[in-house]
Amino acid sequence: MKMDKNIWGEFKKGNSEATSHIYNRHVQILYRYGKKITSDSELIKDTIQELFLDLIRTRHNLSELDNIQFYLIKAFRRRILAELKKNTLIEKIEDRTSSSELTITYSYEEELIRKEHQTHREELVQKGLKALTPKQREILFYRFTCNFDYSQICELMSLKYDSARKMTFRALQSLKQCLSKTDFNFFVLHLQLFAI
């Protein structure tokens, strides 16, 4: 996280390379995360753009950070939920019951790999997702895709530390029960490589 601290310091000083680095490194994960909240791509893009414009405008007043990605996801989440409420288009994550509403985004190379094993892996991922509640999918996204620690997850999801650990444990137990050991290991690897 020392690198994040240095880049953030340069960003606060007005360094355009640091600004570009932060944007390019985090824009895709913010977009994928936004797709989990709403299907409105334009709103997601606008919210990301507004977030970065506000960061640039207020850069001199920002506090020091150890984890840029955590800060951006937290700020993005707060901003997009406020926009959805304001526009009365809110789709609560808790109300999502169909795993088909979940969008999975791949790069070109990942798409080629996925096509080679498409049928089995898609069925496996869908089976795993169906075994999870929306909150369990969300906590696994934070834990494995974003690599957030439990204190960060608690802050984002408004949970107590023990509750976050139990929810993660139960999500993994649900996956283990519905998937074979090999399939379970693949699913966890999938969580780390791609946004669920």
Contact map, one row per residue, 1 for C-alpha under 8 A:
1111100000000000000000000000000000000000000000000000000000000000011000000000000000000000000000000000000000000000000000000000000000000000000000000000000000000000000000000000000000000000000000000000
1111110000000000000000000000000000000000000000000000000000000000010000000000000000000000000000000000000000000000000000000000000000000000000000000000000000000000000000000000000000000000000000000000
1111111000000000000000000000000000000000000000000000000000000000000000000000000000000000000000000000000000000000000000000000000000000000000000000000000000000000000000000000000000000000000000000000
1111111100000000000000000000000000000000000000000000000000000000111100000000000000000000000000000000000000000000000000000000000000000000000000000000000000000000000000000000000000000000000000000000
1111111110000000000000000000000000000000000000000000000000000001111000000000000000000000000000000000000000000000000000000000000000000000000000000000000000000000000000000000000000000000000000000000
0111111111000000000000000000000000000000000000000000000000000000000000000000000000000000000000000000000000000000000000000000000000000000000000000000000000000000000000000000000000000000000000000000
0011111111100000010001000000000000000000000000000000000000000000000000000000000000000000000000000000000000000000000000000000000000000000000000000000000000000000000000000000000000000000000000000000
0001111111110000010000000000000000000000000000000000000000000001100100000000000000000000000000000000000000000000000000000000000000000000000000000000000000000000000000000000000000000000000000000000
0000111111111000000000000000000000000000000000000000000000000001000000000000000000000000000000000000000000000000000000000000000000000000000000000000000000000000000000000000000000000000000000000000
0000011111111110010000000000000000000000000000000000000000000000000000000000000000000000000000000000000000000000000000000000000000000000000000000000000000000000000000000000000000000000000000000000
0000001111111111011000000000000000000000000000000000000000100000000000000000000000000000000000000000000000000000000000000000000000000000000000000000000000000000000000000000000000000000000000000000
0000000111111110000000000000000000000000000000000000000000110100000000000000000000000000000000000000000000000000000000000000000000000000000000000000000000000000000000000000000000000000000000000000
0000000011111110000000000000000000000000000000000000000000110000000000000000000000000000000000000000000000000000000000000000000000000000000000000000000000000000000000000000000000000000000000000000
0000000001111111001000000000000000000000000000000000000000100000000000000000000000000000000000000000000000000000000000000000000000000000000000000000000000000000000000000000000000000000000000000000
0000000001111111111000000000000000000000000000000000000000000000000000000000000000000000000000000000000000000000000000000000000000000000000000000000000000000000000000000000000000000000000000000000
0000000000100111111100000000000000000000000000000000000000000000000000000000000000000000000000000000000000000000000000000000000000000000000000000000000000000000000000000000000000000000000000000000
0000000000000011111110000000000000000000000000000000000000000000000000000000000000000000000000000000000000000000000000000000000000000000000000000000000000000000000000000000000000000000000000000000
0000001101100011111111000000000000000000000000000000000000000000000000000000000000000000000000000000000000000000000000000000000000000000000000000000000000000000000000000000000000000000000000000000
0000000000100111111111100000000000000000000000000000000000000000000000000000000000000000000000000000000000000000000000000000000000000000000000000000000000000000000000000000000000000000000000000000
0000000000000001111111110000000000000000000000000000000000000000000000000000000000000000000000000000000000000000000000000000000000000000000000000000000000000000000000000000000000000000000000000000
0000000000000000111111111000000000000000000000000000000000000000000000000000000000000000000000000000000000000000000000000000000000000000000000000000000000000000000000000000000000000000000000000000
0000001000000000011111111100000000000000000000000000000000000000000100000000000000000000000000000000000000000000000000000000000000000000000000000000000000000000000000000000000000000000000000000000
0000000000000000001111111110000000000000000000000001000000000000000000000000000000000000000000000000000000000000000000000000000000000000000000000000000000000000000000000000000000000000000000000000
0000000000000000000111111111000000000000000000000000000000000000000000000000000000000000000000000000000000000000000000000000000000000000000000000000000000000000000000000000000000000000000000000000
0000000000000000000011111111000000000000000000000000000000000000000000000000000000000000000000000000000000000000000000000000000000000000000000000000000000000000000000000000000000000000000000000000
0000000000000000000001111111110000000000000000000000000000000000000010010000000000000000000000000000000000000000000000000000000000000000000000000000000000000000000000000000000000000000000000000000
0000000000000000000000111111111000000000000000010000000000000000000000000000000000000000000000000000000000000000000000000000000000000000000000000000000000000000000000000000000000000000000000000000
0000000000000000000000011111111100000000000000000000000000000000000000000000000000000000000000000000000000000000000000000000000000000000000000000000000000000000000000000000000000000000000000000000
0000000000000000000000000111111110000000000000000000000000000000000000000000000000000000000000000000000000000000000000000000000000000000000000000000000000000000000000000000000000000000000000000010
0000000000000000000000000111111111000000000000010000000000000000000000011001000000000000000000000000000000000000000000000000000000000000000000000000000000000000000000000000000000000000000000000000
0000000000000000000000000011111111100000000110010000000000000000000000000000000000000000000000000000000000000000000000000000000000000000000000000000000000000000000000000000000000000000000000000000
0000000000000000000000000001111111110000000000000000000000000000000000000000000000000000000000000000000110000000000000000000000000000000000000000000000000000000000000000000000000000000000000000010
0000000000000000000000000000111111111000000000000000000000000000000000001000000000000000000000000000000000000000000000000000000000000000000000000000000000000000000000000000000000000000000000000010
0000000000000000000000000000011111111110000100000000000000000000000000000000100100000000000000000000000000000000000000000000000000000000000000000000000000000000000000000000000000000000000000000000
0000000000000000000000000000001111111111100100000000000000000000000000000000000000000000000000000000011000000000000000000000000000000000000000000000000000000000000000000000000000000000000000000000
0000000000000000000000000000000111111110000000000000000000000000000000000000000000000000000010000000011000000000000000000000000000000000000000000000000000000000000000000000000000000000000000000000
0000000000000000000000000000000011111110000000000000000000000000000000000000000000000000001110000000000000000000000000000000000000000000000000000000000000000000000000000000000000000000000000000000
0000000000000000000000000000000001111111100100000000000000000000000000000000000000000000011000000000000000000000000000000000000000000000000000000000000000000000000000000000000000000000000000000000
0000000000000000000000000000000001111111100000000000000000000000000000000000000000000000000000000000000000000000000000000000000000000000000000000000000000000000000000000000000000000000000000000000
0000000000000000000000000000000000100111111100000000000000000000000000000000000000000000000000000000000000000000000000000000000000000000000000000000000000000000000000000000000000000000000000000000
0000000000000000000000000000000000100111111110000000000000000000000000000000000000000000000000000000000000000000000000000000000000000000000000000000000000000000000000000000000000000000000000000000
0000000000000000000000000000000000000001111111000000000000000000000000000000000000000000000000000000000000000000000000000000000000000000000000000000000000000000000000000000000000000000000000000000
0000000000000000000000000000000000000001111111100000000000000000000000000000000100000000000000000000000000000000000000000000000000000000000000000000000000000000000000000000000000000000000000000000
0000000000000000000000000000001001100101111111110000000000000000000000000000000100000000000000000000000000000000000000000000000000000000000000000000000000000000000000000000000000000000000000000000
0000000000000000000000000000001000000000111111111000000000000000000000000000000000000000000000000000000000000000000000000000000000000000000000000000000000000000000000000000000000000000000000000000
0000000000000000000000000000000000000000011111111100000000000000000000000000000000000000000000000000000000000000000000000000000000000000000000000000000000000000000000000000000000000000000000000000
0000000000000000000000000000000000000000001111111110000000000000000000000001001100000000000000000000000000000000000000000000000000000000000000000000000000000000000000000000000000000000000000000000
0000000000000000000000000010011000000000000111111111000000000000000000000001000000000000000000000000000000000000000000000000000000000000000000000000000000000000000000000000000000000000000000000000
0000000000000000000000000000000000000000000011111111100000000000000000000000000000000000000000000000000000000000000000000000000000000000000000000000000000000000000000000000000000000000000000000000
0000000000000000000000000000000000000000000001111111110000000000000000000000000000000000000000000000000000000000000000000000000000000000000000000000000000000000000000000000000000000000000000000000
0000000000000000000000000000000000000000000000111111111000000000000000000011001000000000000000000000000000000000000000000000000000000000000000000000000000000000000000000000000000000000000000000000
0000000000000000000000100000000000000000000000011111111100000000000000000000000000000000000000000000000000000000000000000000000000000000000000000000000000000000000000000000000000000000000000000000
0000000000000000000000000000000000000000000000001111111110000000000000000000000000000000000000000000000000000000000000000000000000000000000000000000000000000000000000000000000000000000000000000000
0000000000000000000000000000000000000000000000000111111111000000000000000000000000000000000000000000000000000000000000000000000000000000000000000000000000000000000000000000000000000000000000000000
0000000000000000000000000000000000000000000000000011111111100000000000000000000000000000000000000000000000000000000000000000000000000000000000000000000000000000000000000000000000000000000000000000
0000000000000000000000000000000000000000000000000001111111100000000000000000000000000000000000000000000000000000000000000000000000000000000000000000000000000000000000000000000000000000000000000000
0000000000000000000000000000000000000000000000000000111111100000000000000000000000000000000000000000000000000000000000000000000000000000000000000000000000000000000000000000000000000000000000000000
0000000000000000000000000000000000000000000000000000011111111100000000000000000000000000000000000000000000000000000000000000000000000000000000000000000000000000000000000000000000000000000000000000
0000000000111100000000000000000000000000000000000000001111111100000000000000000000000000000000000000000000000000000000000000000000000000000000000000000000000000000000000000000000000000000000000000
0000000000011000000000000000000000000000000000000000000001111100000000000000000000000000000000000000000000000000000000000000000000000000000000000000000000000000000000000000000000000000000000000000
0000000000000000000000000000000000000000000000000000000001111110000000000000000000000000000000000000000000000000000000000000000000000000000000000000000000000000000000000000000000000000000000000000
0000000000010000000000000000000000000000000000000000000001111111000000000000000000000000000000000000000000000000000000000000000000000000000000000000000000000000000000000000000000000000000000000000
0000000000000000000000000000000000000000000000000000000000001111100000000000000000000000000000000000000000000000000000000000000000000000000000000000000000000000000000000000000000000000000000000000
0000100110000000000000000000000000000000000000000000000000000111110000000000000000000000000000000000000000000000000000000000000000000000000000000000000000000000000000000000000000000000000000000000
0001100100000000000000000000000000000000000000000000000000000011111100100000000000000000000000000000000000000000000000000000000000000000000000000000000000000000000000000000000000000000000000000000
1101100000000000000000000000000000000000000000000000000000000001111100000000000000000000000000000000000000000000000000000000000000000000000000000000000000000000000000000000000000000000000000000000
1001100000000000000000000000000000000000000000000000000000000000111111100000000000000000000000000000000000000000000000000000000000000000000000000000000000000000000000000000000000000000000000000000
0001000100000000000001000000000000000000000000000000000000000000111111110000000000000000000000000000000000000000000000000000000000000000000000000000000000000000000000000000000000000000000000000000
0000000000000000000000000100000000000000000000000000000000000000001111111000000000000000000000000000000000000000000000000000000000000000000000000100000000000000000000000000000000000000000000000000
0000000000000000000000000000000000000000000000000000000000000000001111111100000000000000000000000000000000000000000000000000000000000000000000000001000100000000000000000000000000000000000000000000
0000000000000000000000000000000000000000000000000000000000000000101111111110000000000000000000000000000000000000000000000000000000000000000000000000000000000000000000000000000000000000000000000000
0000000000000000000000000100010000000000000000000000000000000000000111111111000000000000000000000000000000000000000000000000000000000000000000000000000000000000000000000000000000000000000000000000
0000000000000000000000000000010010000000000000000000000000000000000011111111100000000000000000000000000000000000000000000000000000000000000000000000000000000000000000000000000000000000000000000000
0000000000000000000000000000000000000000000000000000000000000000000001111111110000000000000000000000000000000000000000000000000000000000000000000000000000010000000000000000000000000000000000000000
0000000000000000000000000000000000000000000000000010000000000000000000111111111000000000000000000000000000000000000000000000000000000000000000000000000000000000000000000000000000000000000000000000
0000000000000000000000000000010000000000000000110010000000000000000000011111111100000000000000000000000000000000000000000000000000000000000000000000000000000000000000000000000000000000000000000000
0000000000000000000000000000000001000000000000000000000000000000000000001111111110000000000000000000000000000000000000000000000000000000000000000000000000000000000000000000000000000000000000000000
0000000000000000000000000000000000000000000000000000000000000000000000000111111111000000000000000000000000000000000000000000000000000000000000000000000000000000000000000000000000000000000000000000
0000000000000000000000000000000000000000000000100010000000000000000000000011111111100000000000000000000000000000000000000000000000000000000000000000000000000000000000000000000000000000000000000000
0000000000000000000000000000000001000000001100100000000000000000000000000001111111110000000000000000000000000000000000000000000000000000000000000000000000000000000000000000000000000000000000000000
0000000000000000000000000000000000000000000000000000000000000000000000000000111111111000010000000000000000000000000000000000000000000000000000000000000000000000000000000000000000000000000000000000
0000000000000000000000000000000000000000000000000000000000000000000000000000011111111100000000000000000000000000000000000000000000000000000000000000000000000000000000000000000000000000000000000000
0000000000000000000000000000000000000000000000000000000000000000000000000000001111111110000000000000000000000000000000000000000000000000000000000000000000000000000000000000000000000000000000000000
0000000000000000000000000000000000000000000000000000000000000000000000000000000111111111111000000000000000000000000000000000000000000000000000000000000000000000000000000000000000000000000000000000
0000000000000000000000000000000000000000000000000000000000000000000000000000000011111111110000000000000000000000000000000000000000000000000000000000000000000000000000000000000000000000000000000000
0000000000000000000000000000000000000000000000000000000000000000000000000000000001111111100000000000000000000000000000000000000000000000000000000000000000000000000000000000000000000000000000000000
0000000000000000000000000000000000000000000000000000000000000000000000000000000000111111110000000000000000000000000000000000000000000000000000000000000000000000000000000000000000000000000000000000
0000000000000000000000000000000000000000000000000000000000000000000000000000000000011111110000000000000000000000000000000000000000000000000000000000000000000000000000000000000000000000000000000000
0000000000000000000000000000000000000000000000000000000000000000000000000000000000011111111000000000000000000000000000000000000000000000000000000000000000000000000000000000000000000000000000000000
0000000000000000000000000000000000000100000000000000000000000000000000000000000010011011111100000000000000000000000000000000000000000000000000000000000000000000000000000000000000000000000000000000
0000000000000000000000000000000000001100000000000000000000000000000000000000000000010000111110110000000000000000000000000000000000000000000000000000000000000000000000000000000000000000000000000000
0000000000000000000000000000000000001000000000000000000000000000000000000000000000000000011111110000000000000000000000000000000000000000000000000000000000000000000000000000000000000000000000000000
0000000000000000000000000000000000011000000000000000000000000000000000000000000000000000001111110000000000000000000000000000000000000110000000000000000000000000000000000000000000000000000000000000
0000000000000000000000000000000000000000000000000000000000000000000000000000000000000000000111111000000000000000000000000000000000000110000000000000000000000000000000000000000000000000000000000000
0000000000000000000000000000000000000000000000000000000000000000000000000000000000000000001111111000000000000000000000000000000000000100000000000000000000000000000000000000000000000000000000000000
0000000000000000000000000000000000000000000000000000000000000000000000000000000000000000001111111110100000000000000000000000000000000100000000000000000000000000000000000000000000000000000000000000
0000000000000000000000000000000000000000000000000000000000000000000000000000000000000000000001111110000000000000000000000000000000001100000000000000000000000000000000000000000000000000000000000000
0000000000000000000000000000000000000000000000000000000000000000000000000000000000000000000000011111110000000000000000000000000001000000000000000000000000000000000000000000000000000000000000000000
0000000000000000000000000000000000000000000000000000000000000000000000000000000000000000000000011111110000000000000000000000010011000000000000000000000000000000000000000000000000000000000000000000
0000000000000000000000000000000000000000000000000000000000000000000000000000000000000000000000000111111000000000000000000000000000000000000000000000000000000000000000000000000000000000000000000000
0000000000000000000000000000000000000000000000000000000000000000000000000000000000000000000000010111111000000000000000000000000000000000000000000000000000000000000000000000000000000000000000000000
0000000000000000000000000000000000110000000000000000000000000000000000000000000000000000000000000111111100000000000000000000000000000000000000000000000000000000000000000000000000000000000000000001
0000000000000000000000000000000000110000000000000000000000000000000000000000000000000000000000000001111110000000000000000000000000000000000000000000000000000000000000000000000000000000000000000001
0000000000000000000000000000000100000000000000000000000000000000000000000000000000000000000000000000011111000000000000000000000000000000000000000000000000000000000000000000000000000000000000000111
0000000000000000000000000000000100000000000000000000000000000000000000000000000000000000000000000000001111100000000000000000000000000000000000000000000000000000000000000000000000000000000000000110
0000000000000000000000000000000000000000000000000000000000000000000000000000000000000000000000000000000111111110000000000000000000000000000000000000000000000000000000000000000000000000000000000100
0000000000000000000000000000000000000000000000000000000000000000000000000000000000000000000000000000000011111110000000000000000000000000000000000000000000000000000000000000000000000000000000000000
0000000000000000000000000000000000000000000000000000000000000000000000000000000000000000000000000000000001111111000000000000000000000000000000000000000000000000000000000000000000000000000000000000
0000000000000000000000000000000000000000000000000000000000000000000000000000000000000000000000000000000001111111100000000000000000000000000000000000000000000000000000000000000000000000000000000000
0000000000000000000000000000000000000000000000000000000000000000000000000000000000000000000000000000000001111111110000000000000000000000000000000000000000000000000000000000000000000000000000000000
0000000000000000000000000000000000000000000000000000000000000000000000000000000000000000000000000000000001111111111000000000000000000000000000000000000000000000000000000000000000000000000000000000
0000000000000000000000000000000000000000000000000000000000000000000000000000000000000000000000000000000000011111111100000000000000000000000000000000000000000000000000000000000000000000000000000000
0000000000000000000000000000000000000000000000000000000000000000000000000000000000000000000000000000000000001111111110000000000000000000000000000000000000000000000000000000000000000000000000000000
0000000000000000000000000000000000000000000000000000000000000000000000000000000000000000000000000000000000000111111111001000000000000000000000000000000000000000000000000000000000000000000000000000
0000000000000000000000000000000000000000000000000000000000000000000000000000000000000000000000000000000000000011111111000000000000000000000000000000000000000000000000000000000000000000000000000000
0000000000000000000000000000000000000000000000000000000000000000000000000000000000000000000000000000000000000001111111000000000000000000000000000000000000000000000000000000000000000000000000000000
0000000000000000000000000000000000000000000000000000000000000000000000000000000000000000000000000000000000000000111111111000000000000000000000000000000000000000000000000000000000000000000000000000
0000000000000000000000000000000000000000000000000000000000000000000000000000000000000000000000000000000000000000011111111100000000000000000000000000000000000000000000000000000000000000000000000000
0000000000000000000000000000000000000000000000000000000000000000000000000000000000000000000000000000000000000000000011111110000000000000000000000000000000000000000000000000000000000000000000000000
0000000000000000000000000000000000000000000000000000000000000000000000000000000000000000000000000000000000000000000011111111000000000000000000000000000000000000000000000000000000000000000000000000
0000000000000000000000000000000000000000000000000000000000000000000000000000000000000000000000000000000000000000010011111111100000000000000000000000000000000000000000000000000000000000000000000000
0000000000000000000000000000000000000000000000000000000000000000000000000000000000000000000000000000000000000000000001111111110000000000000000000000000000000000000000000000000000000000000000000000
0000000000000000000000000000000000000000000000000000000000000000000000000000000000000000000000000000000000000000000000111111111000000000000000000000000000000000000000000000000000000000000000000000
0000000000000000000000000000000000000000000000000000000000000000000000000000000000000000000000000000000000000000000000011111111100000000000000000000000000000000000000000000000000100010001000000000
0000000000000000000000000000000000000000000000000000000000000000000000000000000000000000000000000000000000000000000000001111111110000000000000000000000000000000000000000000000000000000001000000000
0000000000000000000000000000000000000000000000000000000000000000000000000000000000000000000000000010000000000000000000000111111111000000000000000000000000000000000000000000000000000000000000000000
0000000000000000000000000000000000000000000000000000000000000000000000000000000000000000000000000000000000000000000000000011111111100000000000000000000000000000000000000000000001100000000000000000
0000000000000000000000000000000000000000000000000000000000000000000000000000000000000000000000000000000000000000000000000001111111110000000000000000000000000000000000000000001001100000001000000000
0000000000000000000000000000000000000000000000000000000000000000000000000000000000000000000000000010000000000000000000000000111111111000100000000000000000000000000000000000000000000000000000000000
0000000000000000000000000000000000000000000000000000000000000000000000000000000000000000000000000110000000000000000000000000011111111000000000000000000000000000000000000000000000000000000000000000
0000000000000000000000000000000000000000000000000000000000000000000000000000000000000000000000000000000000000000000000000000001111111000000000000000000000000000000000000000011001000000000000000000
0000000000000000000000000000000000000000000000000000000000000000000000000000000000000000000000000000000000000000000000000000000111111111100000000000000000000000000000000010011000000000000000000000
0000000000000000000000000000000000000000000000000000000000000000000000000000000000000000000000001000000000000000000000000000000011111111100000000000000000000000000000000000000000000000000000000000
0000000000000000000000000000000000000000000000000000000000000000000000000000000000000000000011111000000000000000000000000000000000011111110000000000000000000000000000000000000000000000000000000000
0000000000000000000000000000000000000000000000000000000000000000000000000000000000000000000011000000000000000000000000000000000000011111111000000000000000000000000000000000000000000000000000000000
0000000000000000000000000000000000000000000000000000000000000000000000000000000000000000000000000000000000000000000000000000000000011111111100000000000000000000000000110010000000000000000000000000
0000000000000000000000000000000000000000000000000000000000000000000000000000000000000000000000000000000000000000000000000000000010011111111110000000000000000000000000000010000000000000000000000001
0000000000000000000000000000000000000000000000000000000000000000000000000000000000000000000000000000000000000000000000000000000000000111111111000000000000000000000000000000000000000000000000000000
0000000000000000000000000000000000000000000000000000000000000000000000000000000000000000000000000000000000000000000000000000000000000011111111100000000010000000000100110000000000000000000000000000
0000000000000000000000000000000000000000000000000000000000000000000000000000000000000000000000000000000000000000000000000000000000000001111111111000000000000000000000010010000000000000000000100000
0000000000000000000000000000000000000000000000000000000000000000000000000000000000000000000000000000000000000000000000000000000000000000111111111100000000000000000000000000000000000000000000100011
0000000000000000000000000000000000000000000000000000000000000000000000000000000000000000000000000000000000000000000000000000000000000000011111111111000010000000000000000000000000000000000000000000
0000000000000000000000000000000000000000000000000000000000000000000000000000000000000000000000000000000000000000000000000000000000000000001111111111110010000000000000000000000000000000000000000000
0000000000000000000000000000000000000000000000000000000000000000000000000000000000000000000000000000000000000000000000000000000000000000000111111111000000000000000000000000000000000000000100110000
0000000000000000000000000000000000000000000000000000000000000000000000000000000000000000000000000000000000000000000000000000000000000000000111111110000000000000000000000000000000000000000000111110
0000000000000000000000000000000000000000000000000000000000000000000010000000000000000000000000000000000000000000000000000000000000000000000011111111000000000000000000000000000000000000000000000000
0000000000000000000000000000000000000000000000000000000000000000000000000000000000000000000000000000000000000000000000000000000000000000000001111111100000000000000000000000000000000000000000000000
0000000000000000000000000000000000000000000000000000000000000000000001000000000000000000000000000000000000000000000000000000000000000000000001110111110110000000000000000000000000000000000000000000
0000000000000000000000000000000000000000000000000000000000000000000000000000000000000000000000000000000000000000000000000000000000000000000000100011111110000000000000000000000000000000000000000000
0000000000000000000000000000000000000000000000000000000000000000000000000000000000000000000000000000000000000000000000000000000000000000000000100001111111000000100110000000000000000000000000000000
0000000000000000000000000000000000000000000000000000000000000000000000000000000000000000000000000000000000000000000000000000000000000000000000000000111111100000100000000000000000000000000000000000
0000000000000000000000000000000000000000000000000000000000000000000001000000000000000000000000000000000000000000000000000000000000000000000000000001111111110000000000000000000000000000000000000000
0000000000000000000000000000000000000000000000000000000000000000000000000000000000000000000000000000000000000000000000000000000000000000001001100001111111111110000100000000000000000000000000000000
0000000000000000000000000000000000000000000000000000000000000000000000000000000000000000000000000000000000000000000000000000000000000000000000000000011111111111100100000000000000000000000000000000
0000000000000000000000000000000000000000000000000000000000000000000000000000000000000000000000000000000000000000000000000000000000000000000000000000001111111110000000000000000000000000000000000000
0000000000000000000000000000000000000000000000000000000000000000000000000100000000000000000000000000000000000000000000000000000000000000000000000000000111111110000000000000000000000000000000000000
0000000000000000000000000000000000000000000000000000000000000000000000000000000000000000000000000000000000000000000000000000000000000000000000000000000011111110000000000000000000000000000000000000
0000000000000000000000000000000000000000000000000000000000000000000000000000000000000000000000000000000000000000000000000000000000000000000000000000000011111111000000000000000000000000000000000000
0000000000000000000000000000000000000000000000000000000000000000000000000000000000000000000000000000000000000000000000000000000000000000000000000000000011111111101100000000000000000000000000000000
0000000000000000000000000000000000000000000000000000000000000000000000000000000000000000000000000000000000000000000000000000000000000000000000000000000001000111111100000000000000000000000000000000
0000000000000000000000000000000000000000000000000000000000000000000000000000000000000000000000000000000000000000000000000000000000000000000000000000011001000011111110000000000000000000000000000000
0000000000000000000000000000000000000000000000000000000000000000000000000000000000000000000000000000000000000000000000000000000000000000000000000000000000000001111111000000000000000000000000000000
0000000000000000000000000000000000000000000000000000000000000000000000000000000000000000000000000000000000000000000000000000000000000000000000000000000000000011111111100000000000000000000000000000
0000000000000000000000000000000000000000000000000000000000000000000000000000000000000000000000000000000000000000000000000000000000000000001000000000010011000011111111110000000000000000000000000000
0000000000000000000000000000000000000000000000000000000000000000000000000000000000000000000000000000000000000000000000000000000000000000000000000000010000000000111111111000000000000000000000000000
0000000000000000000000000000000000000000000000000000000000000000000000000000000000000000000000000000000000000000000000000000000000000000000000000000000000000000011111111100000000000000000000000000
0000000000000000000000000000000000000000000000000000000000000000000000000000000000000000000000000000000000000000000000000000000000000001001000000000000000000000001111111110000000000000000000000000
0000000000000000000000000000000000000000000000000000000000000000000000000000000000000000000000000000000000000000000000000000000000000001001100000000000000000000000111111111000000000000000000000000
0000000000000000000000000000000000000000000000000000000000000000000000000000000000000000000000000000000000000000000000000000000000000000000000000000000000000000000011111111100000000000000000000000
0000000000000000000000000000000000000000000000000000000000000000000000000000000000000000000000000000000000000000000000000000000000000000000000000000000000000000000001111111110000000000000000000000
0000000000000000000000000000000000000000000000000000000000000000000000000000000000000000000000000000000000000000000000000000000000010001100100000000000000000000000000111111111000000000000000000000
0000000000000000000000000000000000000000000000000000000000000000000000000000000000000000000000000000000000000000000000000000000000000000000000000000000000000000000000011111111100000000000000000000
0000000000000000000000000000000000000000000000000000000000000000000000000000000000000000000000000000000000000000000000000000000000000000000000000000000000000000000000001111111110000000000000000000
0000000000000000000000000000000000000000000000000000000000000000000000000000000000000000000000000000000000000000000000000000000000110000000000000000000000000000000000000111111111000000000000000000
0000000000000000000000000000000000000000000000000000000000000000000000000000000000000000000000000000000000000000000000000000000100110000000000000000000000000000000000000011111111100001000000000000
0000000000000000000000000000000000000000000000000000000000000000000000000000000000000000000000000000000000000000000000000000000000000000000000000000000000000000000000000001111111111001000000000000
0000000000000000000000000000000000000000000000000000000000000000000000000000000000000000000000000000000000000000000000000000000000000000000000000000000000000000000000000000111111110000000000000000
0000000000000000000000000000000000000000000000000000000000000000000000000000000000000000000000000000000000000000000000000000001100100000000000000000000000000000000000000000011111110000000000000000
0000000000000000000000000000000000000000000000000000000000000000000000000000000000000000000000000000000000000000000000000001001100000000000000000000000000000000000000000000001111111111000000000000
0000000000000000000000000000000000000000000000000000000000000000000000000000000000000000000000000000000000000000000000000000000000000000000000000000000000000000000000000000000111111111000000000000
0000000000000000000000000000000000000000000000000000000000000000000000000000000000000000000000000000000000000000000000000000000000000000000000000000000000000000000000000000000100111111100000000000
0000000000000000000000000000000000000000000000000000000000000000000000000000000000000000000000000000000000000000000000000000000000000000000000000000000000000000000000000000000000111111110000000000
0000000000000000000000000000000000000000000000000000000000000000000000000000000000000000000000000000000000000000000000000001000000000000000000000000000000000000000000000000000000111111111000000000
0000000000000000000000000000000000000000000000000000000000000000000000000000000000000000000000000000000000000000000000000000000000000000000000000000000000000000000000000000001100111111111100000000
0000000000000000000000000000000000000000000000000000000000000000000000000000000000000000000000000000000000000000000000000000000000000000000000000000000000000000000000000000000000001111111110000000
0000000000000000000000000000000000000000000000000000000000000000000000000000000000000000000000000000000000000000000000000000000000000000000000000000000000000000000000000000000000000111111111000000
0000000000000000000000000000000000000000000000000000000000000000000000000000000000000000000000000000000000000000000000000001100100000000000000000000000000000000000000000000000000000011111111100000
0000000000000000000000000000000000000000000000000000000000000000000000000000000000000000000000000000000000000000000000000000000000000000000000010000000000000000000000000000000000000001111111110000
0000000000000000000000000000000000000000000000000000000000000000000000000000000000000000000000000000000000000000000000000000000000000000000000000000000000000000000000000000000000000000111111111000
0000000000000000000000000000000000000000000000000000000000000000000000000000000000000000000000000000000000000000000000000000000000000000000000000000000000000000000000000000000000000000011111111101
0000000000000000000000000000000000000000000000000000000000000000000000000000000000000000000000000000000000000000000000000000000000000000000110011000000000000000000000000000000000000000001111111111
0000000000000000000000000000000000000000000000000000000000000000000000000000000000000000000000000000000000000000000000000000000000000000000000011000000000000000000000000000000000000000000111111110
0000000000000000000000000000000000000000000000000000000000000000000000000000000000000000000000000000000000000000000000000000000000000000000000001000000000000000000000000000000000000000000011111110
0000000000000000000000000000000000000000000000000000000000000000000000000000000000000000000000000000000111000000000000000000000000000000000000001000000000000000000000000000000000000000000001111111
0000000000000000000000000000100110000000000000000000000000000000000000000000000000000000000000000000000110000000000000000000000000000000000010001000000000000000000000000000000000000000000000111111
0000000000000000000000000000000000000000000000000000000000000000000000000000000000000000000000000000011100000000000000000000000000000000100010000000000000000000000000000000000000000000000001100111
